[in-house]
Amino acid sequence: MKTIKRILTGILVLVILIVISVIVLLQFTKKAAIPDYDKDFVLYGLKSEVEILRDAHGIPHVYAQNEDDLYRAVGFAMAQDRLWQMDLLRRVTQGRLSEILGKDQVETDLMMRALRIQEKSQKILDSSDPKIVAALEAFSDGVNQYIAQFPLPPEFKILGYQPEWWKPVHSINLIGYMSWDLSAGWQTEYFLHQLCAEVSDEKIAEMIPNLENHKTLVYPEFGLNQISGESTLLSASQNLKDLGIEIFNGSNNWAVAGKKSTSGLPLMANDMHLGLFAPGIWYQMHQVVDGKVNVTGVVLPGQPFIIAGHNDRIAWGMTNVMVDDLDFYMEKLNEDSTKYRFDGTWKDFDIHHETIKTKEGDFLQVDLKFTHRGPMVNRFKKEKETPLSIRWLGNEMSNEIRSVYLLNRAKNWDDFREACSTFTSVSQNIVYADVDGNIGLQCSAGLPMREGSGIAIYPGDSSKYDWKGLVPFEELPYEFNPDRGYVSSANNKTVSADYPYYISYWFATPSRIDRIREMLEAKEKLGIDDFKAMHSDFKSKTAEHMTQLFLASLQKSSEFSETEQEAMNLLANWDYKLTRESQAASVFEVLYRQSMLNLVKDELSPELFEKIKGQRMLLENLMINVLQDKKSQWIDDVNTSGKESFDDVIVQSFKETVEELNQQLGSDVEQWQWGTLHSFTLSHPLGIVPVLNKVFKLNRGPFEVPGSYHTVCPYSYSFTNLYETNHGASERHIFDTKNWDNSQTIIPTGTSGIPASEFYLDQTKLYLNNQYHDDPFSKKSVEETAAFSMKLKPE
């Protein structure tokens, strides 16, 4: 018995030691990469000492004596906080996710390789100003010195790989990724192509935005007088969304002139609406070389320049123009699919032999085919599949890395426009304000000059529909110091119909821009607190308009239960604000969605009905167009013998709304609070693995949130994943040109991408409560708020 007892005791001790070892190992893995922001280091290649002051949120303010030292230190500091995120985004652009995440990412890798992002990046790098190349080289060296000397973030250990050395071309790749992710309309246009098999052309036409119904313009005063002279690559991008690295959506920006500002000089605001995940897409940073550059704002992790922010003279911020910048072509192939027909002759495909290495150890050999326009985007696994190629703006020559480098140094409107002139493939409306009292807005976009509607899938066997070039920058819309005293944009229609070039059909509906301008015009003068209120505004112009139409339809019927009558009363007494506490907001959101879906459900196969849930823009515009013509063919239910009216659709949708809310939240309408339904979780790409999420605390949430996709504060969601917020304000900035130290900022996450860091999601609570933190700029203010101090020293 003693022997057995000793054996059992020994086993118990061994188990305890193993458990302790595992706990110690996990704690080390979680915390080993957390940097010491107060420790000085030698950074090889520096000419002079660099000081990095960090505030209470860990945001770095980098002070260097020359630009080479600055960008070397910027690379080092960024790698301290975001190294794994940088590597993940780099792998996306290279089509190399399968190596670390497994064979499920093969189609995504093939799609990204078909875009040939790095091929274009290398051309840009080879032709770039030597100063920009030197900055990228110094940045890369700073990143690589960190990789060589310090513990890696836990994701590298979890996935079992080492990061490769960073190169300048990788930084430019990230601009290419931004361009792809911002491409407007390509998924919608392909869906319309699929829809043709089930729905008449007349009905499809009602889904396409009628731009005459989009009354509000980004550039209302810009006119002609201002102009001088399936298992396919198409479906693979869903994987990027699932990983939390499909990022870009909409945005708001505006600026007021001194005559409308309480300070007497311009105020500017920007909030870019992107994916909400952890770590967040933006990295806040301040970069200073005395007398040469002094710029602060947000950086895309992996490249060194401020994308949106301000220097000592100007401020700028961005919204997506929503350019239709990708076209499909139906190709005619020869019998063995090695050639395509073009202008009466057979042309050889440009074939790229790709090898995809997977985490499982496989090496997959795949050929990608390219026409003179771009890649073939389907793989011909179905006999009846239409061979499609694409031409994409991102493959056209542009130089956004030059643009942001020059924006960081611009001193006035002319400098600003010169910088914007090469911001082509990432099409943006860029707002402007400066210390001299000027405001402006510049459309910086690549507008393809093409035949046809821009919305069709073109025949590929003719050169007729090839692009004829891009609209010259000098002919793009802009505004400078308009008499109204403000400029603003919110992804809405760009210019009036007499503009000679096609821009897009795929603009956001006018709800957000109409509400922004309503608030801009509500007061004679506005200050920082007014801008904060605008950023956090949940009142919906869509709800204001649609609720009255819904009530008018519902009041024509008397067959309502007690709960349904209570729900009607909520709508009738609503102020159209989608707060967390609002019950009426819940009724409206479900009813609005259900009405749109009921218009199309009876017409579509189950497969296409599920797909159209991901095409909210088509559904919204269908509703707008149906309201213009309540005799639309979509209104009648083809499965019934009678002929339904618009009122019938609304009544049916309302009853289904109440039933859904009953099932979700119970029969007591007081419990139907919008926030209870509507939430978001800050998810890490590896947080989909429950044990990793639990051990490393990767995901945070869910958090109840207000608003919707049609409010200025836009907690958006997809109809394919109801009420789970997938996009929102990725940053909020308010810049005061009179005193930059008064500026305010917030991001939804935090400086660090290391989950165990106190700065991983330390700004989330402020963000959820619509609060900000100071954005110090003067050296005195930075020093007063500094919580950490590091010196990087030459050897």
N, C-alpha and C positions, 0 to 999 in steps of 0.2 A: 504493500500500500504506500509506503514512504517513497518507493521508487516511482510509482505512478504519480504520486502527488508532486514529486520533484519535476517529473516530465511535464505535467500540466502547468506547474508554476513557470517552468522554462518557456513553454509555448505561449503562456499569457504574457510573460515579459517580452518575448519576441514580437508578439502581436502589438503590444503597446509601443515598442520601439519603432515598429514599422509605421504605425499610425502617426506617431510623433514625427517620424522622418518625412512622411507624406505631407503632414501639415506644415512642417518647416519648409519643405520644398515648394509647396504651393505658395506660401507666404513670400518666399524668396522670388519665385517666378512672378508673382503679382507686383512686387514692390521694387525689384532690382533695378528696373529701368527708370524709376522716378528720379529726375535730376535734382541736384542741389543748386538752387538758383543763387545761393550766396557764395559759392565756391569759385575761386579763380582757376583758370586753366591756361596752358600754353597752346596757342593755335599756330601751327607752322605756316609760314608764308606771309604772316602779318608784317607790315612795315612799322606800325605804331600800335599802341595799346588801344583796345576797344572797350567801352563801358556799356554794359547792358543793365538797365534799371527796369525792374518789373513792379507793377502795382499790385494791389491786393487781390486781383484776379489773375495774376501771373502773366499779364500782357507785357511783352518786351518792348522797351524803348532803346534802340541801338544807336550809340553815338560813336562815330569813327572819324578819323582824320582824313581819309581818302576813300574813294568809291570801291576800290579793290578790297580794302579791309572791311568796308561796310558789308558787301555782299558775301564775303567769306564768313563773317560773323552771323549774317542773316541765315545762311545755310546751316550753320552749327546750331543756332537757337531753334530753328524750325525742326531740325532733326531731333532735338531734345524732346519735343512735344508731339510731333506728328509723323514719325518715321514710317510706321506701318501703313498708315493711311496714304502717305506718299507712294509707297511701294505698290499698294493695291491699285491706286489710280494709274500708275505707270503700267502695271500689268494689263489693265483694261485697255489702254491705248495700244499696247503691243499685241493683244490677243494671246495672253499667256496666263489666263486664270486657271486653266485646266491643270497646270503644273502644281498648283498649291491647293486647289479646291476639288479636283477630280473631274472625271469624264463628263459629268452633267453640264460642264461649262464649254464643251467642245463647240457647239453651235454659236455660242456667244463669241468665243475666240475667233471663229471663222468670219463672223460678221465684222468684228473690229479689224481683222486683217484685210478684209475686202475693202475697207475704207482707206487703207494705205496712208494712215495718219503719219507714221514716222517717215515715210518717203517724202511727204510734203514738208515735214518739219526739218528734215535735213537740207532741203532746198532753201528754206527760209534761213537756216543757220549759215549756210554757205554764202548767202548774199547779204547777211546782216552787217550793220555798222560794227566796226571792231570794238567800240566801247560796250555795245550790248553783248557781244561775244565774250568779252573779258568779264563782264558782270556775271554771265551765266557760268563761265568757267570757275570764277571765284566762289560762287554759290555752290556749285557741284563739289568743289574741294572742301568747303566747310561741312557739307553733308557727309562726305566720305571720311573725313577725319573723325567725325562722330561715330560712324559705323565701325571704324577700325579700333576705336579706343574704349567704347562704353557698352554696358549691357544693353541688349536689344529688348524692345517691348515684348510683352508676353505672347502676342499673336504669332511671332516668329517661332517661339518654342512650341506653342500648341500645334502649329502646322508643320513644324519640323523642317524649316529651311532657313537659309541665310540670304539677306538682301545683297544684290549685286551693286557694284559701284554706280553712283549717279553720274549721268553725263548731261551736258547742255541740251542735247536734242530731246531728252526726256522732259525737260521743262516746257519746251515748245509743244511737245505732244499733248500736254494738258489743255492747251488752247484748242487744238484739234478736237479733243473730246468735248469741250464746251460747245463747239460748233455743231457736232453731231447731236448732242443732247437738246440743243435749242431748235433743231430743224422742225418747222411747223408743217403740219398737215399730211406728212407722208403716210402715217398709219391710217389716217382718215381717208385719204385718197385710195389706198389699197382696199380698205373696207368697202368703199363705194363701188369699186370694181367687183368685189364679191357679191355685193347687194344686187347688182344688175341681173343676176341669175334668178332672183325671186320677186323683184319689184319693178314696176314700170318706170320708164324714164321720167314721166310726169310726176310720179311720187318722189323719186329721188331728187328731182329739182326742188321740191319743197323742203328738203333737208339742207340744201346748200344755202349758206347765209345770203339773204337779200341785203346787200350793203346799203340800199336806200333806206332800210329800217335802222341802220346804225348811223344815227344823226350826229353823234359827238366825235369830233376829229382831234387828233393829237396836235395838228398844225392847222388850226382853222383859218389863219390869215395867209397861209402859203398858197400862192397861185402861180399860174403859168408866167406871169410877169416877172417872177423871181428866177426863172430858169434861163440860163445862157446855153444856147445851142442843144403655218403647218410645219413639218420639220424643214423649215426654211430659215434663211437668214432674216426674213421679215419678222419672224416671231421670236427670235433669239434675244432681243433687247429686253424682254420680260425678265430674264435672269438678272439683268442689272438692277431692275426695280426691286426684285426680291432680295438682292444683296444690299440694298440701300445705297447704291452708287449710280443710280439713274436720278439725276438731281434737279434739272432745271425746269421751270414752269413759267410763272408770270412774275409781275413786279409792279410797284408803284414808284413814281418819283414826282417831285414838284419843287418849285422855288418861287419865292415872292421877292419883289424888288423892295428897295428901301421905302418907297411911298406906301407899301402895304405891310411894312414890318415895324414892330414896336421899337426896334433898335435903331431904325433909320438906315440900316444897310441890309443887304439880302440875307434871307434865311433859306436853307435848302434841306430837303428831306429825301430819303431813299429807303425802300425796303424791298429787297429782291426775294421773290417767292419761289423757294426751292424745296427740295426734299428735306424732311425733318428726320434726322438720324444721328447716331453717335459713332465716332466723333463728327462734329458738324463740318460743313463744307468750307467755312471761312475760318481764317486764322487772323486775329487782330494783331496789328504790329505798327510800330512807329520807327522810321528810319531817318537818321540825320548825319549829314556831312556838312559841317558849318560852311556856309557860303555857296554850297553847291546843290544840296538837296535836303529838304526837310518835309517829309510826307508821312501821313498816317492814314490808316483805313484797314481794309481787309485784303488778305492775300489768299490766293488759291494754293493750298499746300503742294509744294513741288516746284514752284517757280517764285522768283524773288521779288517781283514788282507789285505795288499796290494796284489792285484792280479797280476799286471804287473807294474814294476817300477825299482828302484835301492836302494840299501843301500850304506854304505860307502865303500864297497868292490866290489860288482858285480851289473850288470844290467841284466834284462831279459824281454822278451816280447813274445807274443804268436800269432800263426796262427792255424786255424783248419786243422787237418790232413785229414779230409773228410773220416774217417773210415766208412765202411759199418758195422754199429754196431747194426743193428736190422734185424731180420729174421721173415718172416711170415710162418705159418704152417696151411695147410688145415686139419681141424679136421673131423673125422667121429664120429657122435653123435648117441646115442640111440634114441628111438622113442620120449621120453619126454624130450630130451636134458638135462638130468641130469648127463650123463656119457659120456666119450670120449674113443675111442679105442686106445690102445697103446700096442704094442708088443704082440698082440693076446689076450689081456684081456680088460675088461671094467674098467676104473678108474673113481672114483668120482671126480667131480669138487670141488675145494676149493671155497666155496661160501661166499662172504662178503655181508652182509645186510647193505646197505647204506641208510641214510636219508638225503635228500637234503632240506634244509630250504631255502625258497625264500623270497625276499623282499616283495612280495605280501602277505606273511603270510601263504603260503602253505607249507606242509611237504610231500615231494615225497619219496615213498619207492621204492628202486631199488636194485636188486641183481646183483652184479658183479661176474662173473665166472672166475676162474683161473685154467689153467692146471699146470703141474709141471714146464713148461717153463715160463709162464707168463699169462697175461690177454687175455680173448677173447675180440676182439676189434670191433665186430659187434653185433647188438642187435636182429637179426633174424626177422626184421619186413617185410622182403620180402621172399616169399617162396623159391625162387631160389637163395637166397643169400648164398654164400659159407661161412661156419663157419671158421673164421680165428682166430688164436691166435698169439701172438708175443713173441719172446725172445729178450730182450733189454739189452744192455751193462750197462745202468744206474742202473739196479737191481743187477749187480755183485758187489761184495765187492770191495770198493776202499776207498781212504781217501785223497781227494783233500784239505780238510781243514788242514790236517797235512802238506801237500806239501807247501801250501802258507805260513803257519806259519814258516816252516823251510827255505823257500826261503827268507823270510824277514830277516833271520839271517845268511844266507849262506856267507862263506868267500872265497870260491874257487870252482873250477870245481867239485871236489869230493863232497863237501857239496851240490852243486847244483844238481848233479845227484842223490844223496841220497834223496834229497827233491822230485825230479821228479819221483822217483820210485813208488810212490803211487798215482800219478796223472793219473788215469786210465780211468775213465768213461767220463771225459771231454777231449777227445783226442786232444793234441796240439803238434805242432812243436815249441819248446821253444828256442828262441835265447838267446845267452849268451855273455857277455863281462865283463872283469874285469880290475882292476887297475894295475895288474901285466903284462898286455899286451896280455892276452889270449882271443880268441873268440871261440865260438862253437855253435852247434845246436843239440838239443836232441829231438827225437821223443818220446813223453810221451803219450802212447796210450794203450787202451785195444783192442788187436787184437784177435777176437774169432778164435779158431781153429775148423774148421768145414768141413764137406764133401760138395761136390757140388760146383756150380759156385759162390755161394754167392749172386746171383741175382734172383734165382728162388724162387717161393713159394713152400715150401717143403711139402711132405706128412707128416701129423702129427701122423700117426698111427705106426710109426717106430722110434726106437731110433737111427737109422743110421744117421739122420741129426741133432741130438742133439749136442750142443757145447761140445767139449772135454776139455775145459779150455781156458785160455788166454796165448798168447805168453809171455814167461818170459821177464822181463824188460831188462835183459842182452843181449837179442837177438834183441832188437829194434834198428833201425838205429840211428846213430849219426855222427857228425863230430867235430873234435877238432883241431884247428890251421891248416887248410888245406893250402897247398903251394900257392894256388891262392890268398890268403890274404883276402878272404871274405866268408861269408855264407849268404844264403838267402832262403826264402820260400814264396809262395803265393798260398797256397791251391792246388798246382800242384802235379803231380804224384810223389810218395814218393821215390821209388827205382826201380832198373831195374828188368826185368822179372825173373832173376835167384834167387830173394829173395824167400825163400821156403814157405812163408805164404801169403795168400790172404789178402790184405788191403782194396781195394775198386775198383769200376769202376767209382765212382762219383767225380773224381777230376775236379778242374777247368781246362779249356783249358789253354794252355801255354802262352797266350798273355801277362798277367801281369808279370809273372816271366821272360819271354824273354826280355821284355822292362827294367825291373829292372836290369838284368844282363848286358844288353847293356849299361846302364848308369853307372853301377859299373865299367865296363871295359873301358869306354870312356876316363877316366882320370887316370893318374898314381897315383895321391893322391886326396883324397876327404875331404872336410871340412863340417862344419855345413850348410853353405849356399847351398852346393851341395845336401845335404840330404833334405833340404827344397824344392829344385827344384824337386827332385825325388818324394816327397810326393804330389807335385802339378802338376805332369806330366799328360798331357792329350793326348799324342801321342799314337796311338793304333797300335800295331802289327797286330791285326786282320784286321783293316781297311787297313793297308799297303798291306797286302796279298790279301784281298778280292776285293779291289777296282780295282786292275789290272785285276782280273778275270772277274769282272763285265764289265769293259770297253772292254775287248776282246770279250765278247759276244755281247755287244751293237753295237760295230763297224761292226758287220756282217749284221746289218740291216740299212736301210736308211730311213725308214718311221717314222720320228720324227717331231713333231711340233717345232715351234720356241722356246717355253718354254722348251720343252724336250731337245732340243739341248743345250740351255743355262745350263740346269741342268747337262748334260754330260760334258760340259766344266768346270763346278765347280769341278766335280770329277777328271777330267784330270789334273787340276792344283792345286790339294789339297796337303797339307803337312801332312795330316793324324792326325792333331791335332784337337780334339773336343773342341774348345774354345766356349765360349758363343756367340761370334760374327760370327762364321763360318756358312756359308750357305751350304757348302759341307758336313759338319757334319750332317746336317738335312737330306740331300739327302741320305747319306750313311746309317744312322740309320734306316730310313724308308725302304729303299731298302733291306737292310740285313734282317730285320725282315720279310718283305713281301715275300722275296724269300724263307725263311724257311717255312713260313706258306703255301705258294702256293705248296710246295712239298707234303704237307700232306692233304690239305683241301679237295680235291676231293675223298680221300680214307676213310674219317671218317664221322660218323654221326655228326649232329650239336652239340650234347651233348659232345661227345669226342673231337671234334674240340675245343670247348670252354675250356675243361679241359687241352688240350695239350698246350694251351697258357701259362699255369702256369708251364710248364715243359721245360723251356728254355734250360736246360742242354741237354735234349734229342734232341731238335731241332738243337742246335749248333753242337752236335756230328753227327747228321744225315747229316748236311751240310758238315762237314769234311769228312765223309765217302763217300758221293756222289761225292765229288771232286776227291776222289781216284778212283772212278768207275763211269764215266759219263753215264754208261749204266744201272744205278740203276733202279729198278722197280718203285721207287717213282717218277721218272721224268715224266713219261707219264701220261697225264690227262685221267682218265678212263671214263670221261663223253663226250669225243670227239671220232670221228671215226678215226682221224689221230693219228700219233705217235709223240708226242712232244719230243724235245731235251732239253738239259740243257740250251742252248742258248734261246730257246723259253720261258722257265720259267723265265729267267732273263729279257728278253724284256718285257714280260707281267708284271712282278713285277715292273719294272722301270716305265712303263706307269701308273700303279696304284699308284706308289710313287709320281709322279708329280701331279696326280689328287688329292691325299690326301693333299699334301702341298698347292696346289691351294685352296682347300677348307678351310684348317686351317689358312693359312697365306696370301692368295691372289696370284695373278698371277705374281707379281714383285719378281723375284728370289732374289733381294737384300734384301728383307724383310724376307727371309727364315732363319733367324738366329737361331741357335740351342738353345740358352738360352730362346728364346721366347716360344719354345715348351716344354723345359725340365726344370723342377723346383721341389722344394720340400717345404713342409710346416712342421714346427715343431708343431705337433699336440699333445694336451693333451688328455688323455683317456676320459675326460668329455667334451672335445671341440666339440664333435659330436652334442651336444645340442646347437643350435644357440644362445638362450638367455643367457645361461651360458657363452658361448664363448665371447659374446659381453660385458656382465657385468664384467666378471673377466679377460678378455683378456688372455684366456688360450692358444690359438693357435697363431703362428706368421708365416708370410709368405703370399703368396708363394714367394720364392727367386729363381731367375734364376741361373742355375748352368751349368757348363761345364761337360766334361767327360762322361763316360758310364760304364757299367759293365765290359768292356774289357780293361779299362785304369787303370793305377796304382792309379790315383786318381779316385775312383770308385763311381760315383753317379749313382747307379743302379736303374733299374725299371723293373716291370713285364709287360709281354705282355698282361696281363689281365687288366692293368690299365696304359695305354700308357703314357710314358714320366714323370709320377709322381714318383719322386725319393723315394724309400722305404728303401734303405740301402746306407750307405756311411762310411767314416772314423769316428768312434765313439770317437776316440782320436788320436792325433798325438804326439809322443814323440821322441825326439832326445837326447841321453845321451852321454855326453863327460866324459870318464873315467879319463882323465887327470885333469879336473877341473869340478866337478859336478855342480858348480854354473853357468857354461856356458850352461847347458842343457836347452832345449826349450820344450814347451808343449802347447797344445790347445785342447779344447773339443768344440762340436758344440753348447752347451747350456750354462750352468753356474752352480755355486755351489748350489744355492738354488732351491728347488722344489716349493716354494711358489710364485704363479704368480705375486703378487704385489711387490715382492722383487726386488731391483735394480740388484740383482745377479741371477735372474731367467734365463735370456738368454743374459747375458752381454758379453759373449765371441763369440756370433754368428757372429757378423760383422767381427771380426778378422778371424774367421774360414772361412767364405765365401771368404775373400780376401787372403787366404793362408798365413796368418800371425800367429805369435806365441806370447806367453808372456814368460817371464823368469820363471825359475823353481828353485828358490833359495834353497840352501841346507845347507850351513854353517850357524852357528848361527849368525855370523856377517852379512851375506847377508840377512838372514831372518829378522833380526832386522832393517836393513836399509830400507827394502821394506815394513815393517809392516804398515798397515793402521788402524788396530784395535788391542786392547789388552784386554784380559779377564783373570781373575784369578778364578779358581775353588778352594774353600777352604774347608778344613775339618771342621766338626762341632765343 
